Amino acid sequence: MNEIIQQRRKYWEDRKNDFVMLLQNWLKHEKKNLLISVDKLYEDYLIRGIEEFELSKYKYGKDLQKWFDKKLDSKLVQNHRHFKIFKPYGFLSQFVQEAKRKKKLLGDLCDFPNNTMAIGRLDHDSEGLLLLTTDGMKSFQVRDKSIEKEYYVQVDGEINEQAILKLQNGLEITVNASKYQTLPCKAFLFKNEPKLPSRGRNIRDARHGPTSWISITLNEGKKRQIRKMTAAVGFATLRLVRVRIGDICINNMNAADVVSLANFDDALNR
């Protein structure tokens, strides 16, 4: 038996990449997230794990899957949780209070699981769809340029087709004190005001002049980009509501609503 153990140990010492690949497949199948380092788990397997089975019963790989079943209990793995929320006006897109700032935080909306984080952000004065997750890897997925983000924007004045065309073609704004050319995007004018929950705070008195509603869909996300884009074409943003990320929409959600997403990937790319 010692000879078999030594053979197995030698086999896996030269195949750490295979170990990682099998681990990833196991985690994916079990829909769980590893809470310890892969290196630590790999070393534990080489030192102790190989000796824990009657290895002659299993083929290479099969013994490893059996060990994962036994070793990776609830203390070392967790099921991911994902949420979509309608971030209300006046809330920060974070869970930790900044020094000397007493702002409303996402944790005020719901008792979320530990390690929940926002994917991207909405400014304090912006509203709408925000995705939350316990899986940090999801942020890379959502920030990919293949994922569209759609916003409904109320602007000051009656916006014209020339301004819409400039938004569609991309224009120059300032990002981090440098000039930046926005990517071409989708934009159109609403004939009627879209149905959205009340903001809870008046935008302004209607006597101050007309306003317009437009839709802008981006595949990027610079800081306060929408507001800078509408200002660049001469129409200040009065209200900004994100309504869609990929195929995840706010639908009929109200401000402060929280909805659990059972299958994040399927919801994002239907």
Buried (B, 14 or more C-beta within 10 A) or exposed (E): EEEEEEEBBEEBEEBEEBBBEBBEEBBEEEEBBBEEEEEEBBEEBBEEBBEEBEBEEBEBBEBBBBBBEEBBEEEBBBEBBBBBBBBBBBBBBBBEEEEEEEEBBBEEBBEBBEBBBBBBBBBBBBBBBBBBBBBEEBBEBBEEEEBBBBBBBBBBBEBEEEBBEBBBEBBEBEBEEEEBEBEEBEBEBEEEEEEBBEBEEEEEEEEEEEBBBBBBBBBEBBEBBBBBBBBBBBBEBBBBBBBBBBEBBBEEBEBBBBBEBEEBEEBBEE
